[in-house]
Amino acid sequence: MPTTAVSTPAPQGAGRQPQRVSGGLLDPKQLLRSLPDAFRKLDPRLMVRNPVMFVVEVGAVLTTLSAVRTPSVFAWVITAWLWLTSVFANLAEAVAEGRGKAQAETLRRTRTTVTARRLVGWRPGATDTVEEEVPGVDLRLGDQVVVEAGQVIPGDGDVVEGIASVDESAITGESAPVIRESGGDRSAVTGGTKVLSDRIVVKITSKPGETFIDRMIALVEGASRQKTPNEIALNILLASLTIIFLIAVVTLQPFAAFAGAEQPIVILVALVVALIPTTIGALLSAIGIAGMDRLVQRNVLAMSGHAVEAAGDVNTLLLDKTGTITLGNRQAAEFLPVHGVSVEELADAAQLSSIADETPEGRSIVVLAKQRYALRGRGTGELDRAEFVPFTAQSRMSGVDLDDSGEIRSLRKGAATAVMRWVRENGGHPTADVGQLVDGISASGGTPLVVGQVSRHGAVRTARVLGVIHLKDILKEGMRERFDELRRMGIRTVMITGDNPLTAYAIAQEAGVDDFLAEATPEDKMALIRREQEGGKLVAMTGDGTNDAPALAQADVGVAMNTGTSAAKEAGNMVDLDSNPTKLIEIVEIGKQLLITRGALTTFSIANDVAKYFAIIPAMFAGVYPGLDRLNIMRLHSPTSAIASAIVFNALIIIALIPLALRGVRYRPSSAAELLGRNIWMYGLGGLVLPFIGIKLLDLGIQFIPGLR
Amino acid sequence: MDDTLAGWLQVIALVVALALSFRPLGDYMARALTGERHWRAERLIYRAGGVNGDVDQRWSVYLRSALAFAAVSVLFLYGFLRLQSHFPLSLGMKPVSADLSFNTAASFVTNTNWQAYSGESAMGYLVQMAGLAVQNFVSAAVGIAVVAALIRGFTRKQTDRVGNFWVDVTRIVLRVLLPMSVVFAIVLVAAGVMQNFHGAYDIATIAGGHQTLTGGPVASQEAIKELGTNGGGFYNANSAHPFENPSALTNLIEIYLLLVISFSLPRTFGAMVGDHRQGYAIVAVMAVIWTASVAIVTANELHSVSSTVGHTAGAMAEGKETRFGIWASALFAVSTTLTSCGAVNSAHDSYTPGGGGMTIFDMMLGEIAPGGTGSGLYGILILAVVAVFVAGLMVGRTPEYLGKKLRGREMKFASLYILTTPALVLVGAGLAMAFPGERAAMLNSGAHGFSEVLYALTSVANNNGSAFAGLSANTVWYNTVLGVIMILGRFLPMVFVLALAGSLAGQRPVPVTAGTLPTHRPQFVGLLTGVILIVVGLTYFPALALGPLAEGLH
């Protein structure tokens, strides 16, 4: 495991207790490391992009000038803390970016100059091609290169010839090699990954500088970061609140002058900074960067922040049955003998017929017989004169012929129609209960495998059906609870499967999904997405094949599997490096968490103002209107200590909330009303009460500082 | 009867009457605004105006129509006032001065009805009836028309049409305001309100002096004055004048009239968006704020101490009519400042700091509980948009209200809306306080004097029109500045509301799921109330601290 960035893929599929979306912890050293960056960002040309913090910086300049002209301890303390407020805001952003920078560094190393072996005039099967060596950066779209064991693939592309094992740890962090082969849905290779065995010919599909790794670097560094629609909307609201408070304070001066309490510029600036929503203003961009970063930590690359936000809005999830809802393979769950046959006899026959069957289904039959009926799994060598009959598409059954001292016993298992025909051809008459058993299993969503036996003793032939094996799709653990959660969040789940409608229905019932699409073709998927979108819904899906590409492009959130084709990766707006379709649910949760964090801190920030008013207004005017001292409900020591405490609190709360901004607020899937209720209590009421306590505590200390008494 | 009992009975009677009107009037207005058929009279009006009543307008055209209509109205009224001596029924009144004419024209066209003149000594009958009263009808109708366009923004899908301004205004005047005004004018006449063309009465008083009292077509003005939340009185004393408001009964009727349309419009909203619960949530917020406000003002007037007259026997009756008493005066004061009506039956200047401060705060809320006709509903809907935006984020989705997403564009217009009025109030008050000449117009000094100025600016920027009294506002400076602020305070928000309507109408609605923030539950009522109080409280706290708070806290 390289110590990169993209660390361990988190265990998936979660058990009963849903996985919490959480981010990495904040390392205090990271704050120090980011400090130079934070100071660099004080450049007004950069600050102006954040209207709230720009006002703080302008305020800091004004108080600095004022403090120089009429120096006092109070003026300098306020000035210093206003500058610190700006620095803390930049620090939040710098820390968030810093995490991405480290990841980008490791990625960059993989991009070192590679020499490519370009093939001139390559055609499939051609042997007469000329090979030339060119620098990797000179490769153009459509060039073909050959890569052999030990060499680094020079650019993104599709394998057009050969098969190879590839080490993709540079991008996925997963050290186990993966197989890449021409044709099919496992043909995409990524530049910077390393071929471990064999030889492949790769057709380059990316322009230089626009490879997957290049894009990844840009993404994790935040270089290509643009404000997302929701962030823009929130910024507008914050800017207008800032303007309102600015007006409220500027116009306060003539009112104050009339009352005979004209205020020094330092105090007016302090009031503005205390009132404008600095907390959320300072943390807003860090929240966005951290949201993308949380995805990266889960090995998901979002091509835009827009996609992350859309994930929070998703109404419908299209989930592939295999790999997402069920484990990859079916497993034997039960042996159902016909009348007159004991279960043990059937289990024994089923096991014998499956000994040479290396498919997961076959193995599961052997295991089930062993576990439930204590039948020892027999190795293929143990049986004398056994002839194994492999599965073919024509016969649709497999089995074994045993020569048991003159008596030849043939056992077959397979599709019901195939085995029953085989029994009839050999003179047997399957009883009616076979049909019943088969239908029962099909109706329950399982797959029936019929076991038949033909014994030849000389010229005497007896053929009969012994029973049926119930093969079942094994649901991933905890999926039902997850779908219940999704339903509570207002998200509809649709299972996509190639199974027939009957089987699909049964599995859908068992898994608890809301709907299913059986015998799904890519066209069906596309039509389903369109239909949902017609109704104003947002759709998320995962896909890997080239034929998924149109649907991935159409979906609002299209998560392409990294193992998939480059067409799929191109079409989607996210790539899952672990190729784990279950992750779609986590992506939705991260999207929601991102928005909730913004909303919660906005609420917190605005609620904070109440306490600051109660600190600053009496401090400003209790001199002329002694009655206003009754608003000083915190009983702060003096006007100067009160204002200083409010400003210091205002700055420190930013630092205190950086970890929350980076980690995201706690999110538990539940209905909108519950979520809102909880967050209002926590961040609304908390935001109202906390500063009263905080400012009072600060005042208890600050009142002893000479000059602030 | 005991004062307290009488007070409670009045409040209960009022609430019952409003509750009974809520459904029928709300549903009726919804039908008027959505019906396909035109009345014959309406068709005649469209033909005369060259309007095609069957074609809906884009938001920009709707806005242009509203602004053009207002511009023509201001010019017409200005000319009327300047030339009133040339018209019949002028009672020999002189032409109104240029600055006062501008102020008055702006005031009536913007539904503010700020009056820097005395009706009985400055305006003839014709100007009152054909000039001012006409604006009382149409300015109220314009407010309802604009909120109808906003509601259509929520209900319509992927269209750029938000309705037809001319149709909306015509229907509201003909189908709602005119019939109700006629009925209630008759009711008021029956209850003793003056209605004649008698001119001046010369009366010998008991003390042996002479008094000149002017009669006039008062009841017909009075009904629409309250119903359209206009508030411009026939007499200077407004609803404190015995000819306008002779008894406790007419007082109660007038309070009912000034509240009934604005309190019923949420029902219209619920009916138009096809979910009555949404309307109930909005009306609940209005009711909570109104009830709390009535309680605070009444309690202050009953138990607190006036800053201007101190704690002497009967001190609290200062500035209040004895025939109404404290309860009915407080009820009227709260209702008139929470709607953008601005009619008064007592002098708010004489209220306790708590009571008077509350009336200022009521107006600062932006006239939304229940607010002016139409403008109250669009005001609260904009605040609902802001509340939904913040709350929507907290449930982890792009915020959506009534199926429409609130993105950058929508938030831009909503933000500009909530920015406009505070800016006008505070900048206006700041200017007034910065000029020594304008400060001299105050009657009182110190914090109470500042309250007078703050009240005036708050009143005009929010298109309320009531006066704290005390401030001599008929100066060229105040007439001009307040006139400009009234116009900006009325039409800038309308620009943003209609732009928002256009932006919403163009969207495809989002289906409601369990993940959608529910906007019909008590939770949302609490949230919206909280957002309104906090946003307004934070904006005006410093100004209030130097006015009513400084007075009230000893």
HADDOCK unambig.tbl for C-alpha pairs under 7 A between the chains (distance, minus, plus):
assign (segid A and resid 229 and name CA) (segid B and resid 407 and name CA) 6.59 0.50 0.50
assign (segid A and resid 229 and name CA) (segid B and resid 408 and name CA) 6.37 0.50 0.50
assign (segid A and resid 230 and name CA) (segid B and resid 398 and name CA) 6.79 0.50 0.50
assign (segid A and resid 230 and name CA) (segid B and resid 407 and name CA) 6.18 0.50 0.50
assign (segid A and resid 230 and name CA) (segid B and resid 408 and name CA) 6.80 0.50 0.50
assign (segid A and resid 232 and name CA) (segid B and resid 408 and name CA) 5.71 0.50 0.50
assign (segid A and resid 233 and name CA) (segid B and resid 407 and name CA) 5.45 0.50 0.50
assign (segid A and resid 233 and name CA) (segid B and resid 408 and name CA) 3.75 0.50 0.50
assign (segid A and resid 233 and name CA) (segid B and resid 411 and name CA) 5.76 0.50 0.50
assign (segid A and resid 236 and name CA) (segid B and resid 411 and name CA) 6.72 0.50 0.50
assign (segid A and resid 236 and name CA) (segid B and resid 412 and name CA) 6.06 0.50 0.50
assign (segid A and resid 237 and name CA) (segid B and resid 411 and name CA) 6.53 0.50 0.50
assign (segid A and resid 237 and name CA) (segid B and resid 415 and name CA) 5.75 0.50 0.50
assign (segid A and resid 240 and name CA) (segid B and resid 415 and name CA) 5.85 0.50 0.50
assign (segid A and resid 240 and name CA) (segid B and resid 419 and name CA) 6.49 0.50 0.50
assign (segid A and resid 244 and name CA) (segid B and resid 419 and name CA) 6.10 0.50 0.50
assign (segid A and resid 244 and name CA) (segid B and resid 423 and name CA) 6.84 0.50 0.50
assign (segid A and resid 244 and name CA) (segid B and resid 539 and name CA) 6.75 0.50 0.50
assign (segid A and resid 245 and name CA) (segid B and resid 539 and name CA) 6.42 0.50 0.50
assign (segid A and resid 247 and name CA) (segid B and resid 423 and name CA) 6.49 0.50 0.50
assign (segid A and resid 248 and name CA) (segid B and resid 426 and name CA) 6.53 0.50 0.50
assign (segid A and resid 248 and name CA) (segid B and resid 539 and name CA) 6.33 0.50 0.50
assign (segid A and resid 251 and name CA) (segid B and resid 426 and name CA) 6.02 0.50 0.50
assign (segid A and resid 251 and name CA) (segid B and resid 427 and name CA) 6.09 0.50 0.50
assign (segid A and resid 251 and name CA) (segid B and resid 430 and name CA) 4.97 0.50 0.50
assign (segid A and resid 252 and name CA) (segid B and resid 542 and name CA) 6.90 0.50 0.50
assign (segid A and resid 252 and name CA) (segid B and resid 543 and name CA) 6.65 0.50 0.50
assign (segid A and resid 254 and name CA) (segid B and resid 430 and name CA) 5.67 0.50 0.50
assign (segid A and resid 254 and name CA) (segid B and resid 433 and name CA) 5.73 0.50 0.50
assign (segid A and resid 254 and name CA) (segid B and resid 434 and name CA) 5.41 0.50 0.50
assign (segid A and resid 255 and name CA) (segid B and resid 430 and name CA) 6.61 0.50 0.50
assign (segid A and resid 255 and name CA) (segid B and resid 433 and name CA) 6.21 0.50 0.50
assign (segid A and resid 258 and name CA) (segid B and resid 433 and name CA) 6.88 0.50 0.50
assign (segid A and resid 259 and name CA) (segid B and resid 446 and name CA) 6.46 0.50 0.50
assign (segid A and resid 312 and name CA) (segid B and resid 396 and name CA) 6.11 0.50 0.50
assign (segid A and resid 312 and name CA) (segid B and resid 397 and name CA) 5.49 0.50 0.50
assign (segid A and resid 313 and name CA) (segid B and resid 397 and name CA) 4.99 0.50 0.50
assign (segid A and resid 313 and name CA) (segid B and resid 398 and name CA) 6.23 0.50 0.50
assign (segid A and resid 488 and name CA) (segid B and resid 514 and name CA) 6.06 0.50 0.50
assign (segid A and resid 489 and name CA) (segid B and resid 514 and name CA) 5.76 0.50 0.50
assign (segid A and resid 489 and name CA) (segid B and resid 515 and name CA) 4.63 0.50 0.50
assign (segid A and resid 490 and name CA) (segid B and resid 513 and name CA) 4.83 0.50 0.50
assign (segid A and resid 490 and name CA) (segid B and resid 514 and name CA) 3.98 0.50 0.50
assign (segid A and resid 490 and name CA) (segid B and resid 515 and name CA) 4.14 0.50 0.50
assign (segid A and resid 535 and name CA) (segid B and resid 511 and name CA) 6.96 0.50 0.50
assign (segid A and resid 536 and name CA) (segid B and resid 508 and name CA) 6.24 0.50 0.50
assign (segid A and resid 536 and name CA) (segid B and resid 509 and name CA) 5.96 0.50 0.50
assign (segid A and resid 536 and name CA) (segid B and resid 510 and name CA) 4.76 0.50 0.50
assign (segid A and resid 536 and name CA) (segid B and resid 511 and name CA) 6.26 0.50 0.50
assign (segid A and resid 537 and name CA) (segid B and resid 510 and name CA) 6.29 0.50 0.50
assign (segid A and resid 537 and name CA) (segid B and resid 511 and name CA) 6.63 0.50 0.50
assign (segid A and resid 592 and name CA) (segid B and resid 396 and name CA) 4.04 0.50 0.50
assign (segid A and resid 592 and name CA) (segid B and resid 397 and name CA) 6.15 0.50 0.50
assign (segid A and resid 593 and name CA) (segid B and resid 396 and name CA) 6.10 0.50 0.50
assign (segid A and resid 595 and name CA) (segid B and resid 393 and name CA) 5.18 0.50 0.50
assign (segid A and resid 595 and name CA) (segid B and resid 394 and name CA) 6.69 0.50 0.50
assign (segid A and resid 595 and name CA) (segid B and resid 396 and name CA) 4.90 0.50 0.50
assign (segid A and resid 595 and name CA) (segid B and resid 397 and name CA) 6.49 0.50 0.50
assign (segid A and resid 596 and name CA) (segid B and resid 393 and name CA) 5.20 0.50 0.50
assign (segid A and resid 596 and name CA) (segid B and resid 394 and name CA) 4.19 0.50 0.50
assign (segid A and resid 596 and name CA) (segid B and resid 395 and name CA) 5.91 0.50 0.50
assign (segid A and resid 596 and name CA) (segid B and resid 396 and name CA) 4.73 0.50 0.50
assign (segid A and resid 598 and name CA) (segid B and resid 393 and name CA) 6.77 0.50 0.50
assign (segid A and resid 599 and name CA) (segid B and resid 390 and name CA) 5.48 0.50 0.50
assign (segid A and resid 599 and name CA) (segid B and resid 391 and name CA) 6.74 0.50 0.50
assign (segid A and resid 599 and name CA) (segid B and resid 393 and name CA) 4.58 0.50 0.50
assign (segid A and resid 599 and name CA) (segid B and resid 394 and name CA) 4.71 0.50 0.50
assign (segid A and resid 600 and name CA) (segid B and resid 394 and name CA) 5.75 0.50 0.50
assign (segid A and resid 617 and name CA) (segid B and resid 542 and name CA) 6.79 0.50 0.50
assign (segid A and resid 625 and name CA) (segid B and resid 550 and name CA) 5.85 0.50 0.50
assign (segid A and resid 627 and name CA) (segid B and resid 550 and name CA) 6.28 0.50 0.50
assign (segid A and resid 627 and name CA) (segid B and resid 553 and name CA) 4.51 0.50 0.50
assign (segid A and resid 627 and name CA) (segid B and resid 554 and name CA) 4.11 0.50 0.50
assign (segid A and resid 628 and name CA) (segid B and resid 550 and name CA) 5.92 0.50 0.50
assign (segid A and resid 628 and name CA) (segid B and resid 553 and name CA) 6.14 0.50 0.50
assign (segid A and resid 671 and name CA) (segid B and resid 514 and name CA) 5.69 0.50 0.50
assign (segid A and resid 671 and name CA) (segid B and resid 515 and name CA) 5.60 0.50 0.50
assign (segid A and resid 672 and name CA) (segid B and resid 395 and name CA) 5.33 0.50 0.50
assign (segid A and resid 672 and name CA) (segid B and resid 514 and name CA) 6.42 0.50 0.50
assign (segid A and resid 672 and name CA) (segid B and resid 515 and name CA) 4.87 0.50 0.50
assign (segid A and resid 672 and name CA) (segid B and resid 516 and name CA) 5.86 0.50 0.50
assign (segid A and resid 672 and name CA) (segid B and resid 517 and name CA) 5.29 0.50 0.50
assign (segid A and resid 673 and name CA) (segid B and resid 517 and name CA) 6.26 0.50 0.50
assign (segid A and resid 673 and name CA) (segid B and resid 518 and name CA) 6.59 0.50 0.50
assign (segid A and resid 675 and name CA) (segid B and resid 395 and name CA) 5.67 0.50 0.50
assign (segid A and resid 676 and name CA) (segid B and resid 391 and name CA) 6.67 0.50 0.50
assign (segid A and resid 676 and name CA) (segid B and resid 394 and name CA) 5.95 0.50 0.50
assign (segid A and resid 676 and name CA) (segid B and resid 395 and name CA) 5.65 0.50 0.50
assign (segid A and resid 679 and name CA) (segid B and resid 394 and name CA) 6.62 0.50 0.50
